[in-house]
Protein backbone atom coordinates (compact mmCIF):
# COMPACT_ATOMS: atom_id res chain seq x y z
CA UNK A 1 0.00 0.00 0.00
CA UNK A 2 1.21 3.46 -0.90
CA UNK A 3 1.43 6.08 1.89
CA UNK A 4 1.19 9.87 1.67
CA UNK A 5 -0.11 12.78 3.73
CA UNK A 6 -2.58 14.21 1.20
CA UNK A 7 -4.39 12.77 -1.80
CA UNK A 8 -5.72 15.31 -4.29
CA UNK A 9 -8.43 14.12 -6.67
CA UNK A 10 -8.58 16.03 -9.94
CA UNK A 11 -5.84 17.06 -12.38
CA UNK A 12 -7.16 20.38 -13.63
CA UNK A 13 -5.72 23.78 -12.77
CA UNK A 14 -7.15 23.81 -9.25
CA UNK A 15 -5.98 20.32 -8.29
CA UNK A 16 -2.53 20.71 -9.79
CA UNK A 17 -2.26 24.16 -8.18
CA UNK A 18 -3.00 22.59 -4.80
CA UNK A 19 -0.37 19.91 -5.43
CA UNK A 20 2.21 22.59 -6.22
CA UNK A 21 1.28 24.69 -3.18
CA UNK A 22 1.37 21.80 -0.72
CA UNK A 23 4.60 20.42 -2.19
CA UNK A 24 6.26 23.82 -1.85
CA UNK A 25 5.25 23.81 1.84
CA UNK A 26 6.90 20.41 2.33
CA UNK A 27 3.67 18.39 2.54
CA UNK A 28 3.78 14.94 0.92
CA UNK A 29 1.01 14.80 -1.66
CA UNK A 30 -0.18 12.60 -4.52
CA UNK A 31 -2.58 13.76 -7.23
CA UNK A 32 -4.94 11.30 -8.92
CA UNK A 33 -6.52 12.16 -12.27
CA UNK A 34 -8.88 9.79 -14.08
CA UNK A 35 -7.75 11.04 -17.51
CA UNK A 36 -4.84 13.08 -18.76
CA UNK A 37 -3.89 16.37 -17.11
CA UNK A 38 -6.11 19.29 -18.15
CA UNK A 39 -8.49 17.08 -20.11
CA UNK A 40 -11.55 18.66 -18.44
CA UNK A 41 -12.66 22.24 -17.82
CA UNK A 42 -9.12 23.65 -17.66
CA UNK A 43 -8.63 22.96 -21.36
CA UNK A 44 -12.22 23.56 -22.46
CA UNK A 45 -12.67 27.27 -21.97
CA UNK A 46 -12.01 30.44 -23.98
CA UNK A 47 -8.54 30.98 -22.56
CA UNK A 48 -9.35 34.36 -21.04
CA UNK A 49 -7.22 35.74 -18.22
CA UNK A 50 -9.99 37.80 -16.67
CA UNK A 51 -9.51 41.39 -15.60
CA UNK A 52 -12.61 40.88 -13.47
CA UNK A 53 -14.62 43.45 -15.40
CA UNK A 54 -17.07 40.84 -16.62
CA UNK A 55 -18.14 40.24 -13.02
CA UNK A 56 -17.88 43.79 -11.69
CA UNK A 57 -21.64 44.48 -11.59
CA UNK A 58 -23.03 41.11 -10.52
CA UNK A 59 -20.19 39.59 -8.48
CA UNK A 60 -17.81 42.26 -7.13
CA UNK A 61 -15.91 39.79 -4.93
CA UNK A 62 -15.02 37.68 -7.97
CA UNK A 63 -14.08 40.83 -9.86
CA UNK A 64 -11.56 41.87 -7.19
CA UNK A 65 -10.09 38.38 -7.01
CA UNK A 66 -9.71 38.26 -10.79
CA UNK A 67 -7.82 41.54 -11.13
CA UNK A 68 -5.48 40.62 -8.28
CA UNK A 69 -4.75 37.16 -9.68
CA UNK A 70 -4.46 38.57 -13.20
CA UNK A 71 -1.52 40.69 -12.07
CA UNK A 72 0.06 37.79 -10.15
CA UNK A 73 -0.18 35.46 -13.16
CA UNK A 74 1.63 37.97 -15.37
CA UNK A 75 4.57 37.67 -12.97
CA UNK A 76 4.68 34.00 -12.03
CA UNK A 77 3.30 32.45 -15.22
CA UNK A 78 4.47 34.77 -17.98
CA UNK A 79 5.22 31.82 -20.29
CA UNK A 80 1.50 30.98 -20.27
CA UNK A 81 0.18 34.53 -20.74
CA UNK A 82 -0.08 36.76 -23.80
CA UNK A 83 -0.69 40.32 -22.62
CA UNK A 84 -3.14 41.40 -25.29
CA UNK A 85 -5.26 43.83 -23.20
CA UNK A 86 -8.98 43.91 -23.83
CA UNK A 87 -11.88 46.00 -25.12
CA UNK A 88 -15.42 46.13 -23.79
CA UNK A 89 -17.59 47.40 -26.63
CA UNK A 90 -21.25 48.46 -26.63
CA UNK A 91 -23.59 48.58 -29.61
CA UNK A 92 -26.60 50.91 -29.98
CA UNK A 93 -28.98 48.15 -28.86
CA UNK A 94 -27.07 47.61 -25.61
CA UNK A 95 -28.42 49.24 -22.43
CA UNK A 96 -26.51 52.52 -21.75
CA UNK A 97 -27.60 52.41 -18.10
CA UNK A 98 -25.79 49.10 -17.67
CA UNK A 99 -22.60 50.60 -19.10
CA UNK A 100 -22.73 53.43 -16.55
CA UNK A 101 -23.21 50.98 -13.65
CA UNK A 102 -20.42 48.84 -15.02
CA UNK A 103 -17.90 51.69 -15.12
CA UNK A 104 -18.69 52.54 -11.48
CA UNK A 105 -18.44 48.88 -10.45
CA UNK A 106 -15.07 48.45 -12.18
CA UNK A 107 -13.66 51.44 -10.31
CA UNK A 108 -14.94 50.05 -7.00
CA UNK A 109 -13.25 46.69 -7.72
CA UNK A 110 -9.93 48.32 -8.57
CA UNK A 111 -10.16 47.58 -12.30
CA UNK A 112 -8.88 50.28 -14.62
CA UNK A 113 -11.48 50.91 -17.35
CA UNK A 114 -10.22 53.56 -19.76
CA UNK A 115 -12.65 55.05 -22.29
CA UNK A 116 -11.48 54.78 -25.90
CA UNK A 117 -12.91 56.79 -28.77
CA UNK A 118 -14.84 54.36 -31.00
CA UNK A 119 -12.98 55.61 -34.08
CA UNK A 120 -9.64 54.90 -32.38
CA UNK A 121 -10.90 51.48 -31.27
CA UNK A 122 -11.77 50.65 -34.89
CA UNK A 123 -8.35 51.85 -36.03
CA UNK A 124 -6.79 49.40 -33.57
CA UNK A 125 -9.32 46.65 -34.35
CA UNK A 126 -10.51 47.28 -37.94
CA UNK A 127 -12.92 44.36 -38.00
CA UNK A 128 -15.05 45.74 -35.18
CA UNK A 129 -18.51 46.86 -36.22
CA UNK A 130 -18.77 50.52 -37.32
CA UNK A 131 -21.90 50.62 -35.15
CA UNK A 132 -19.84 50.40 -31.94
CA UNK A 133 -20.85 53.43 -29.85
CA UNK A 134 -18.83 53.01 -26.63
CA UNK A 135 -15.49 51.25 -25.95
CA UNK A 136 -13.33 50.78 -22.85
CA UNK A 137 -9.77 49.41 -22.54
CA UNK A 138 -9.04 46.94 -19.70
CA UNK A 139 -6.24 44.55 -18.64
CA UNK A 140 -7.87 41.38 -20.00
CA UNK A 141 -5.39 38.96 -21.59
CA UNK A 142 -5.26 35.38 -22.79
CA UNK A 143 -3.76 32.35 -21.07
CA UNK A 144 -2.92 28.84 -22.26
CA UNK A 145 -4.74 26.47 -19.91
CA UNK A 146 -2.92 23.34 -21.15
CA UNK A 147 0.47 24.92 -20.58
CA UNK A 148 -0.49 26.38 -17.20
CA UNK A 149 -1.52 22.99 -15.83
CA UNK A 150 1.61 21.26 -17.11
CA UNK A 151 3.92 23.97 -15.78
CA UNK A 152 2.34 23.61 -12.35
CA UNK A 153 2.81 19.85 -12.59
CA UNK A 154 6.49 20.29 -13.42
CA UNK A 155 6.92 22.68 -10.51
CA UNK A 156 5.09 20.31 -8.14
CA UNK A 157 7.32 17.42 -9.20
CA UNK A 158 10.38 19.59 -8.62
CA UNK A 159 9.22 20.02 -5.00
CA UNK A 160 8.42 16.34 -4.48
CA UNK A 161 4.77 16.13 -5.57
CA UNK A 162 3.57 13.05 -7.44
CA UNK A 163 1.08 12.88 -10.32
CA UNK A 164 -0.76 9.70 -11.31
CA UNK A 165 -2.82 10.15 -14.47
CA UNK A 166 -5.47 7.69 -15.69
CA UNK A 167 -6.16 6.66 -12.11
CA UNK A 168 -9.87 6.77 -11.32
CA UNK A 169 -10.80 6.88 -7.64
CA UNK A 170 -13.23 4.04 -6.95
CA UNK A 171 -13.48 4.18 -3.15
CA UNK A 172 -12.77 6.49 -0.23
CA UNK A 173 -11.95 4.54 2.92
CA UNK A 174 -12.97 5.87 6.33
CA UNK A 175 -12.69 4.64 9.91
CA UNK A 176 -14.61 6.07 12.88
CA UNK A 177 -15.55 9.25 11.04
CA UNK A 178 -12.08 9.93 9.64
CA UNK A 179 -10.60 9.51 6.16
CA UNK A 180 -7.84 6.88 6.04
CA UNK A 181 -7.22 6.38 2.33
CA UNK A 182 -8.46 5.86 -1.21
CA UNK A 183 -8.56 3.13 -3.80
CA UNK A 184 -8.06 3.90 -7.48
CA UNK A 185 -8.17 1.87 -10.67
CA UNK A 186 -5.38 2.30 -13.19
CA UNK A 187 -7.40 2.73 -16.37
CA UNK A 188 -4.44 1.67 -18.52
CA UNK A 189 -3.72 -1.64 -16.77
CA UNK A 190 -6.86 -2.35 -14.75
CA UNK A 191 -4.82 -2.68 -11.57
CA UNK A 192 -6.12 -1.34 -8.25
CA UNK A 193 -3.93 1.02 -6.26
CA UNK A 194 -4.48 1.60 -2.53
CA UNK A 195 -3.16 4.80 -0.97
CA UNK A 196 -3.24 5.49 2.77
CA UNK A 197 -3.46 9.18 3.64
CA UNK A 198 -4.36 11.69 6.34
CA UNK A 199 -6.33 14.08 4.17
CA UNK A 200 -8.26 14.07 0.87
CA UNK A 201 -8.89 17.12 -1.30
CA UNK A 202 -11.76 16.76 -3.75
CA UNK A 203 -10.84 19.06 -6.66
CA UNK A 204 -12.56 17.04 -9.38
CA UNK A 205 -14.45 19.96 -10.93
CA UNK A 206 -17.68 18.86 -12.56
CA UNK A 207 -17.07 15.36 -11.16
CA UNK A 208 -16.71 16.59 -7.55
CA UNK A 209 -20.27 15.57 -6.73
CA UNK A 210 -19.55 11.98 -7.79
CA UNK A 211 -16.33 11.95 -5.75
CA UNK A 212 -18.13 13.27 -2.66
CA UNK A 213 -20.71 10.49 -2.95
CA UNK A 214 -17.92 7.92 -2.61
CA UNK A 215 -17.56 9.21 0.96
CA UNK A 216 -21.33 9.28 1.54
CA UNK A 217 -21.48 13.06 1.12
CA UNK A 218 -23.56 15.39 -1.01
CA UNK A 219 -22.25 18.67 -2.44
CA UNK A 220 -24.36 21.23 -4.30
CA UNK A 221 -22.39 21.35 -7.54
CA UNK A 222 -23.96 21.13 -10.99
CA UNK A 223 -22.25 20.78 -14.41
CA UNK A 224 -23.02 23.63 -16.81
CA UNK A 225 -22.16 23.03 -20.46
CA UNK A 226 -20.49 25.71 -22.57
CA UNK A 227 -19.76 25.55 -26.30
CA UNK A 228 -17.07 27.59 -28.06
CA UNK A 229 -15.96 28.12 -31.66
CA UNK A 230 -12.36 28.33 -32.91
CA UNK A 231 -11.69 30.41 -36.03
CA UNK A 232 -8.61 29.84 -38.17
CA UNK A 233 -7.98 33.59 -38.17
CA UNK A 234 -6.71 36.00 -35.57
CA UNK A 235 -9.18 38.68 -36.57
CA UNK A 236 -8.77 40.59 -33.32
CA UNK A 237 -5.52 41.37 -31.54
CA UNK A 238 -7.28 42.08 -28.27
CA UNK A 239 -9.81 40.26 -26.13
CA UNK A 240 -13.16 41.81 -27.08
CA UNK A 241 -16.16 41.59 -24.74
CA UNK A 242 -19.66 42.80 -25.48
CA UNK A 243 -20.51 45.52 -22.96
CA UNK A 244 -23.82 44.29 -21.61
CA UNK A 245 -25.09 41.95 -18.93
CA UNK A 246 -23.25 38.60 -19.12
CA UNK A 247 -24.83 36.41 -21.77
CA UNK A 248 -24.02 33.81 -24.38
CA UNK A 249 -21.54 34.55 -27.14
CA UNK A 250 -20.05 37.79 -25.85
CA UNK A 251 -16.28 37.08 -25.64
CA UNK A 252 -13.70 36.91 -28.45
CA UNK A 253 -10.19 35.81 -27.37
CA UNK A 254 -7.11 35.75 -29.66
CA UNK A 255 -4.80 32.75 -29.20
CA UNK A 256 -1.69 32.51 -31.33
CA UNK A 257 -2.99 32.43 -34.90
CA UNK A 258 -6.64 31.70 -34.00
CA UNK A 259 -9.58 33.37 -32.28
CA UNK A 260 -11.82 31.59 -29.76
CA UNK A 261 -15.41 32.78 -29.45
CA UNK A 262 -18.02 31.80 -26.89
CA UNK A 263 -19.52 30.70 -24.79
CA UNK A 264 -22.95 29.22 -24.16
CA UNK A 265 -24.39 28.20 -20.80
CA UNK A 266 -26.68 25.18 -20.57
CA UNK A 267 -27.38 23.12 -17.42
CA UNK A 268 -26.26 19.51 -17.86
CA UNK A 269 -26.61 16.33 -15.86
CA UNK A 270 -23.43 14.77 -17.28
CA UNK A 271 -19.96 16.11 -16.28
CA UNK A 272 -18.53 14.51 -19.43
CA UNK A 273 -20.99 16.29 -21.74
CA UNK A 274 -18.43 17.86 -24.10
CA UNK A 275 -19.87 17.29 -27.57
CA UNK A 276 -20.78 20.54 -29.37
CA UNK A 277 -23.65 20.71 -31.83
CA UNK A 278 -24.21 22.53 -35.11
CA UNK A 279 -27.11 24.35 -33.46
CA UNK A 280 -24.72 25.72 -30.83
CA UNK A 281 -22.33 26.91 -33.53
CA UNK A 282 -24.91 28.63 -35.73
CA UNK A 283 -26.53 30.29 -32.72
CA UNK A 284 -23.16 31.65 -31.58
CA UNK A 285 -22.54 33.04 -35.06
CA UNK A 286 -25.89 34.83 -34.94
CA UNK A 287 -25.02 36.33 -31.56
CA UNK A 288 -21.47 37.39 -32.48
CA UNK A 289 -22.17 38.85 -35.91
CA UNK A 290 -23.36 42.29 -34.67
CA UNK A 291 -19.96 42.91 -33.03
CA UNK A 292 -17.89 41.46 -35.90
CA UNK A 293 -20.01 41.80 -39.08
CA UNK A 294 -17.71 39.60 -41.21
CA UNK A 295 -17.83 36.73 -38.73
CA UNK A 296 -19.39 34.21 -41.13
CA UNK A 297 -16.64 34.88 -43.65
CA UNK A 298 -13.92 33.54 -41.35
CA UNK A 299 -13.07 29.87 -41.55
CA UNK A 300 -14.20 27.86 -38.53
CA UNK A 301 -11.44 25.50 -37.47
CA UNK A 302 -13.52 23.50 -35.00
CA UNK A 303 -15.98 23.76 -32.10
CA UNK A 304 -15.53 22.35 -28.63
CA UNK A 305 -17.46 22.14 -25.38
CA UNK A 306 -16.90 21.48 -21.71
CA UNK A 307 -18.69 21.71 -18.40
CA UNK A 308 -18.20 24.19 -15.57
CA UNK A 309 -18.67 23.05 -11.96
CA UNK A 310 -21.16 25.62 -10.64
CA UNK A 311 -21.99 25.83 -6.95
CA UNK A 312 -25.79 25.67 -6.74
CA UNK A 313 -26.91 25.47 -3.09
CA UNK A 314 -30.08 27.48 -3.82
CA UNK A 315 -30.91 25.64 -7.05
CA UNK A 316 -29.58 28.52 -9.13
CA UNK A 317 -28.73 27.48 -12.68
CA UNK A 318 -26.74 28.73 -15.66
CA UNK A 319 -25.66 32.36 -15.47
CA UNK A 320 -27.73 32.88 -12.31
CA UNK A 321 -25.28 30.65 -10.41
CA UNK A 322 -22.27 32.24 -8.73
CA UNK A 323 -18.93 32.15 -10.58
CA UNK A 324 -17.06 32.44 -7.29
CA UNK A 325 -15.30 29.45 -5.76
CA UNK A 326 -16.36 27.56 -2.65
CA UNK A 327 -14.59 25.30 -0.16
CA UNK A 328 -16.54 22.81 1.91
CA UNK A 329 -14.82 21.32 4.96
CA UNK A 330 -16.61 18.03 5.44
CA UNK A 331 -15.64 17.96 9.12
CA UNK A 332 -18.78 20.05 9.56
CA UNK A 333 -20.73 17.04 8.26
CA UNK A 334 -19.03 14.58 10.56
CA UNK A 335 -16.19 13.39 8.30
CA UNK A 336 -12.72 14.49 9.33
CA UNK A 337 -9.88 14.66 6.84
CA UNK A 338 -11.69 15.71 3.66
CA UNK A 339 -12.62 18.95 1.92
CA UNK A 340 -14.09 19.80 -1.49
CA UNK A 341 -13.46 22.82 -3.70
CA UNK A 342 -15.46 23.81 -6.76
CA UNK A 343 -16.59 26.75 -8.84
CA UNK A 344 -14.31 29.66 -9.62
CA UNK A 345 -12.38 30.40 -12.81
CA UNK A 346 -9.01 29.42 -14.18
CA UNK A 347 -7.86 33.00 -13.54
CA UNK A 348 -8.24 32.45 -9.80
CA UNK A 349 -6.88 28.89 -9.67
CA UNK A 350 -3.79 29.93 -7.67
CA UNK A 351 -5.87 31.73 -5.04
CA UNK A 352 -8.21 28.73 -4.83
CA UNK A 353 -5.22 26.45 -4.32
CA UNK A 354 -3.80 28.74 -1.64
CA UNK A 355 -7.06 28.85 0.32
CA UNK A 356 -7.49 25.09 0.16
CA UNK A 357 -3.84 24.45 1.05
CA UNK A 358 -4.18 26.81 4.04
CA UNK A 359 -7.08 24.69 5.30
CA UNK A 360 -5.22 21.40 4.77
CA UNK A 361 -2.11 22.72 6.52
CA UNK A 362 -4.15 23.90 9.50
CA UNK A 363 -5.66 20.43 9.83
CA UNK A 364 -2.24 18.78 9.53
CA UNK A 365 -0.49 21.22 11.88
CA UNK A 366 1.80 22.65 9.16
CA UNK A 367 2.73 26.31 9.66
CA UNK A 368 4.73 26.90 6.45
CA UNK A 369 3.27 29.88 4.54
CA UNK A 370 2.22 29.91 0.89
CA UNK A 371 4.85 31.07 -1.62
CA UNK A 372 3.02 30.52 -4.92
CA UNK A 373 2.28 34.22 -5.50
CA UNK A 374 5.97 35.12 -5.34
CA UNK A 375 7.89 32.30 -7.02
CA UNK A 376 7.74 31.82 -10.81
CA UNK A 377 6.12 28.55 -11.83
CA UNK A 378 9.02 27.63 -14.10
CA UNK A 379 12.49 29.15 -14.47
CA UNK A 380 13.63 31.02 -17.56
CA UNK A 381 16.06 29.06 -19.76
CA UNK A 382 19.66 30.13 -19.59
CA UNK A 383 21.27 32.04 -22.51
CA UNK A 384 23.54 29.03 -23.02
CA UNK A 385 20.56 26.68 -23.42
CA UNK A 386 18.90 29.06 -25.88
CA UNK A 387 22.13 29.24 -27.89
CA UNK A 388 22.34 25.43 -28.05
CA UNK A 389 18.69 25.24 -29.05
CA UNK A 390 19.39 27.42 -32.10
CA UNK A 391 21.42 24.55 -33.59
CA UNK A 392 18.47 22.10 -33.54
CA UNK A 393 15.28 24.20 -33.63
CA UNK A 394 14.01 26.84 -36.06
CA UNK A 395 15.13 30.25 -34.77
CA UNK A 396 11.60 31.70 -34.89
CA UNK A 397 10.22 28.78 -32.86
CA UNK A 398 12.72 28.57 -30.00
CA UNK A 399 10.81 30.83 -27.59
CA UNK A 400 7.57 28.99 -28.32
CA UNK A 401 9.17 25.61 -27.56
CA UNK A 402 10.90 26.94 -24.43
CA UNK A 403 7.65 28.42 -23.12
CA UNK A 404 5.79 25.21 -23.86
CA UNK A 405 8.26 22.80 -22.26
CA UNK A 406 9.24 24.74 -19.16
CA UNK A 407 11.59 22.70 -16.95
CA UNK A 408 11.99 20.09 -19.67
CA UNK A 409 13.39 22.48 -22.29
CA UNK A 410 17.05 21.93 -21.40
CA UNK A 411 16.71 18.14 -21.57
CA UNK A 412 14.90 18.30 -24.93
CA UNK A 413 17.62 20.56 -26.33
CA UNK A 414 20.21 17.94 -25.30
CA UNK A 415 18.16 15.19 -26.92
CA UNK A 416 17.70 17.23 -30.09
CA UNK A 417 21.46 17.70 -30.40
CA UNK A 418 21.83 13.91 -30.60
CA UNK A 419 19.19 13.64 -33.35
CA UNK A 420 20.48 13.29 -36.92
CA UNK A 421 17.46 15.36 -38.00
CA UNK A 422 15.15 17.01 -35.48
CA UNK A 423 12.33 17.03 -38.01
CA UNK A 424 9.32 19.31 -37.76
CA UNK A 425 6.32 17.02 -37.25
CA UNK A 426 3.66 19.71 -36.80
CA UNK A 427 4.28 22.90 -38.78
CA UNK A 428 1.18 24.67 -37.43
CA UNK A 429 2.35 24.52 -33.80
CA UNK A 430 6.10 24.07 -34.53
CA UNK A 431 6.48 20.72 -32.76
CA UNK A 432 9.63 18.74 -33.52
CA UNK A 433 10.55 15.07 -33.16
CA UNK A 434 12.70 15.66 -30.06
CA UNK A 435 9.83 17.36 -28.24
CA UNK A 436 7.35 14.64 -29.20
CA UNK A 437 9.71 11.90 -28.04
CA UNK A 438 10.40 13.55 -24.69
CA UNK A 439 6.74 14.21 -23.92
CA UNK A 440 5.74 10.70 -25.04
CA UNK A 441 8.21 9.21 -22.55
CA UNK A 442 6.77 11.18 -19.63
CA UNK A 443 5.04 8.86 -17.10
CA UNK A 444 1.85 10.92 -17.41
CA UNK A 445 1.64 10.37 -21.19
CA UNK A 446 -0.28 7.37 -22.51
CA UNK A 447 -1.42 8.38 -26.00
CA UNK A 448 -1.10 10.85 -28.86
CA UNK A 449 -4.02 12.66 -27.24
CA UNK A 450 -1.85 13.29 -24.16
CA UNK A 451 0.97 14.46 -26.42
CA UNK A 452 -1.46 16.91 -27.99
CA UNK A 453 -2.51 18.39 -24.66
CA UNK A 454 1.10 19.22 -23.83
CA UNK A 455 2.51 20.19 -27.23
CA UNK A 456 -0.60 21.29 -29.20
CA UNK A 457 0.15 18.66 -31.85
CA UNK A 458 -2.78 18.55 -34.28
CA UNK A 459 -4.44 21.73 -33.00
CA UNK A 460 -3.57 23.85 -36.03
CA UNK A 461 -5.06 24.20 -39.48
CA UNK A 462 -4.81 20.54 -40.56
CA UNK A 463 -6.35 19.29 -37.28
CA UNK A 464 -4.05 16.28 -37.24
CA UNK A 465 -4.40 15.24 -40.89
CA UNK A 466 -0.64 15.19 -41.45
CA UNK A 467 1.05 15.53 -38.07
CA UNK A 468 -0.68 12.62 -36.32
CA UNK A 469 0.71 10.15 -38.85
CA UNK A 470 4.15 11.72 -38.69
CA UNK A 471 4.16 11.63 -34.89
CA UNK A 472 3.04 8.00 -34.75
CA UNK A 473 5.75 7.02 -37.24
CA UNK A 474 8.44 8.98 -35.39
CA UNK A 475 7.55 7.32 -32.08
CA UNK A 476 7.53 3.87 -33.68
CA UNK A 477 10.98 4.51 -35.11
CA UNK A 478 12.19 5.49 -31.64
CA UNK A 479 10.57 2.42 -30.04
CA UNK A 480 8.21 4.51 -27.90
CA UNK A 481 4.98 2.60 -27.40
CA UNK A 482 1.63 3.25 -25.73
CA UNK A 483 -1.09 0.91 -24.50
CA UNK A 484 -2.87 1.26 -27.84
CA UNK A 485 -1.24 0.14 -31.06
CA UNK A 486 0.00 2.99 -33.33
CA UNK A 487 -2.91 2.43 -35.72
CA UNK A 488 -5.51 2.42 -32.97
CA UNK A 489 -3.86 5.44 -31.33
CA UNK A 490 -4.07 7.44 -34.56
CA UNK A 491 -7.70 6.38 -35.00
CA UNK A 492 -8.56 7.57 -31.48
CA UNK A 493 -6.64 10.81 -31.98
CA UNK A 494 -8.44 11.62 -35.25
CA UNK A 495 -11.82 10.66 -33.82
CA UNK A 496 -11.37 13.22 -31.04
CA UNK A 497 -10.51 15.84 -33.66
CA UNK A 498 -13.58 14.78 -35.67
CA UNK A 499 -15.85 15.52 -32.72
CA UNK A 500 -14.93 19.19 -32.98
CA UNK A 501 -14.97 19.33 -36.79
CA UNK A 502 -18.39 17.78 -37.28
CA UNK A 503 -20.53 20.65 -35.87
CA UNK A 504 -18.99 23.11 -38.37
CA UNK A 505 -18.65 20.89 -41.40
CA UNK A 506 -19.13 23.34 -44.26
CA UNK A 507 -17.10 25.42 -46.73
CA UNK A 508 -13.31 25.08 -46.40
CA UNK A 509 -13.49 22.79 -43.39
CA UNK A 510 -15.65 20.32 -45.29
CA UNK A 511 -13.06 20.17 -48.06
CA UNK A 512 -10.26 19.53 -45.58
CA UNK A 513 -12.26 16.82 -43.84
CA UNK A 514 -12.65 15.08 -47.20
CA UNK A 515 -8.87 15.25 -47.61
CA UNK A 516 -8.45 13.73 -44.15
CA UNK A 517 -10.90 10.98 -45.07
CA UNK A 518 -9.06 10.30 -48.33
CA UNK A 519 -5.70 10.02 -46.57
CA UNK A 520 -6.75 7.78 -43.71
CA UNK A 521 -9.58 5.74 -45.17
CA UNK A 522 -8.87 5.51 -48.89
CA UNK A 523 -5.07 5.54 -48.88
CA UNK A 524 -4.22 3.97 -45.51
CA UNK A 525 -7.43 1.93 -45.11
CA UNK A 526 -7.60 2.95 -41.48
CA UNK A 527 -11.19 1.76 -41.13
CA UNK A 528 -10.38 -1.64 -42.61
CA UNK A 529 -13.07 -1.33 -45.30
CA UNK A 530 -10.86 -2.74 -48.08
CA UNK A 531 -10.01 -5.81 -45.99
CA UNK A 532 -13.68 -6.41 -45.28
CA UNK A 533 -14.51 -6.19 -48.99
CA UNK A 534 -11.70 -8.60 -49.90
CA UNK A 535 -13.01 -11.07 -47.36
Buried (B, 14 or more C-beta within 10 A) or exposed (E): EBEBBBBBBBBBBBBBBBBBBBBBBEBBBBBBBBBBBBBBBBBBBBBBBBBBBBBBBBBBEBBBBBBBBBEBBBEBBBBBBBEBBBBBBBBEEBEEEBBEBBBEBBEEBEBEBEEBEBEEBBEBBEBBBEBBBBBBBBBBBBBBBBBBBBBBBBBBBBBBBBBBBBBBBEBBBBEEEEBBBBBBBBBBEEEEBEBBBBBBBBBBBBBBBBBBEBBEBEBBBBBBBBBBBBBBBEBBBBBBBBBBBBEBBBBBBBBBBBBBBBBBBBBBEEBEBBBBBEEBBBBBBEBBBBBBBEBEEBBBBBBBBBBBBBBBEEEBEBBEBBBBBBBBBBBEBEBBBBBBBBBBBBBBBBBBBBBBBBBBBEBBEBEEEBEBBEEEBBBEBEEEBBEBBEEBBBEEBBBBBBBBBBBBBBEBBBBBEEBEEBEBBBBBBBBBBBBBBBBBEBEBBBBBBBBBBBBBBBBBBBBBBBBBBBBBBBBEEBEBEBEBEBEEBBBBBBEBBBBBBBBBBEEEBEEBBEEBBEBBBEEEEBEEEEEEEEE
